Every structure is written in C-alpha cells, then in structure tokens.
Amino acid sequence: MEKILGLDLGSRTCGVAISDTLGMLAHGVETYHFSENAYKKCAYRIKNIVEENNIHTIVLGLPKHMNGDLGERAQISIDFKERLEKMMDVEVILEDERLTTVIATNNLIFGDVSRKKRKQVVDKMAAVEILQGYLDKIRR
C-alpha cells in the first residue's frame, strides 16, 4: 500500500499528516503557515510533499457545522480539493472533520503540552486525527 496524506486546512495554516506504508498509522508532518487565504501558495507546498512522498491519495478535512450543514469554510475546502486535483494526479477525499481540533487539543492537554506548544502543533495533530479516522474506516 502507498502512503496517504491528511490535511487540516485553515485560513492561515494547514496541518499535514502522513500514513505509514501499511496504511495503519498516521503521524504528523508539519503545520504549514501561509498568508491569510493564500491557498495557492499552500497548494504548492502540498504538491512538493506529494512529489517527495509519491502520494496518490489525500484526505482533506471537510469542516461541517454540527448539524451537518456546509458553510463557507467547507466551500473553501471543496475549492482546495479541486485545485489540488487540477495541479497533480491525486485523488482528494473529503472527510468530515467535526471535533478533530477539539480531540487533538484534548489529547495535547492530557499529554501535558504547554499552551504555547499546543498552539504550534494543534493543526498538525488535527490532520493526524482526520487521517487516522479515515485509515480506521477503510480498514474495517
């Protein structure tokens, strides 16, 4: 099996995670910072990661409202998915990301990570949660 990339896209950051070659475990790669709404720049960073790791599948968090509705942030993720698929030969799967940042934050608090450090890694850890949820789902 090949590695799969997981992304948690925000307005100024993108958390990045990658799976192992067995597709069982997700681990954090980085939190990429960019100027607000500079999604084209972010897409080029993702393209570099995809090429370096021979990625063919990306799991991108889809931020839904708690009632399941899609808002402005969800539309940005949908547009980003289309941008990535046009830029390179990858399949981008949208995965419900509700509560992933909350789970990631709680895990970091449980691990006694300082507030300053949590702020630096929470997006990367949310990407891990998104990707791990997807990996667990496809293994079932």
Disulfide bonds with the S-S distance in Angstrom:
none
